[in-house]
Amino acid sequence: MVLEDLLMNYENNQLPTYGKGVPTVVKTNILIRSMGPISELDMDYSMDCYFRQYWRDSRLSFLGPIKSLSLSIKMLERIWRPDTYFYNGKHSYVHTITVPNKLLRISQDGDILYSMRLTIKATCPMELRNFPMDRQSCPLILGSYAYTSGQLVYEWHEGSSVNFVPGMALSQFDLMGSPYRNLTFLRRGGEFSVLQVSFNLQRHTGYFIIQVYVPCVLIVVLSWVSFWIHREATSDRVGLGITTVLTLSTISLDSRTDLPKVKYATALDWFLLMSFGYCIATLLEFAGVHYFTKVGSGEIQLDDGEWTEAADWNDSNEELLAEGPLLAAVDKPEFADFEAVSRLERAIIPEIGSVSRRFCGEGGLSRLSESLRSTCDISVPAEGRRRELPGRIEKETQTELRLPKWRQFLYCLAGDDAFRRQRQREASSGYRKHGDRAQRHVNSVSYIDRAARIIFPASFGILNVCYWVIYVTYQEDFKWQDSPIASFSH
């Protein structure tokens, strides 16, 4: 009987304050049960909440022993209710299992409570320049779809505007706060009353440190192992460098799977680029070592002049090469100091390979013939031969020793062919002056490798310190956007 009396002359298409000259006030609060997932790829977030609205409709006040009426949701179709919607909502819905999760309660004074359980999916514009050390502020904006602020005003319910279920936690973020405010928004139809709450979130970096940062650092360190591998092991050093680059490529592609294709580089992108740069620099460093210092190893092609000289010498010394005792004579102790590398003779004259490995002078093929002839008749004393070859080598290396290091570096950068030929001859001689004596020197550890062992780790460590200081210590404060709903208006 009370309900029938209340709805007898009730107009559900008119506001409760229609004709009174004041707007209807709707107070709102939210109890959030859970939040997530938060998607960077789609730039949105989801949450499950109880959404409550309070307003007074004096037309529904009544007298009687009952202080409040809890009514069926069918009653909602017969009374006026706010046309609230979410400005930045994407796909929100009311839970309907087992029945629609809605509540309607009317008190004696005409105060109405309208509560429903919602899952809200809303947009969240994200700035990912500091990803994964970033902070995000995800807004939820609600208001009336049709009524202006002169007809309907929204306010947050005092004391319990935005609450969370105790123990609620997010998997990827820490909830730093949820400030809220009332504001008026001007759009084409006039001024509209709007409520806004911002969920301030700070991302957890532990996952990215374990899955991206630590593996990248270890891969870069692994690429530096090539500095301790002998420069003659070309395939080993190149293979190690290429493996590290490909591994970093895989990590980079996997880390970008859940990120949008933004036009700027994130903090993670900069770290991956830095790691890429060091791995590629390791390969380029070996290219420099290979080109400028890996000489005299038999891998340098002979020019036409050397081929012609070798052919002429071979024709003029056929009988000498056919004599077997000559090879055995080289094994005598007096020729032990003449051990060196002869690239030309190993490539052209395999019959005297053992002789080439035991001794060769810088003078070329004619000098080798003289040595072989002196070996046959043993006419030159052993001590004389010992003094003769180091003396020649010392004299021939004086030109190289006089060049300052900076000038040698300029020659290397310019790719000077004459300088490279000189380096090849020095390596082929097998000797270099050391103090007052000549020492055997064939493809020793490169100065470039020695410098790289210090420069690469030191610079990488300094860049890492600067990287973490910049991105971890510098964090922008959460701020309200100047026009938070401009892009969501209709």
Secondary structure, DSSP 8 states (H G I E B T S, - for coil): -HHHHHTTT--TTS-TTTTTTS-EEEEEEEEEEEEEEEETTTTEEEEEEEEEEEEE-GGG---SS-SEEEE-GGGGGGS----EEETTBSS-EE--SSS--EEEEEETT-EEEEEEEEEEEEE-----TTTTS-EEEEEEEEEESS--TTTEEEEE-TT-SEEE-TT---SSEEEEE--EEEEEEEETTEEEEEEEEEEEEEE--HHHIIIIIHHHHHHHHHHGGGGGS-TT-HHHHHHHHHHHHHHHHHHHHHHTTTS---SS--HHHHHHHHHHHHHHHHHHHHHHHHHHT--SSS-S---HHHHHHHHHHHHHTHHHHH-THHHHHTTSGGGGGG----HHHHHH-GGGHHHHHH---TT-HHHHHHHHHHHHH--S-HHHHHHHHHHHHHHHTHHHHHS-HHHHHHHHHHT-HHHHHHHHHHHHHTEEEETTEEEE-SS---HHHHHHHHHHHHHHHHHHHHHHHHHHH--------SSTTGGG--
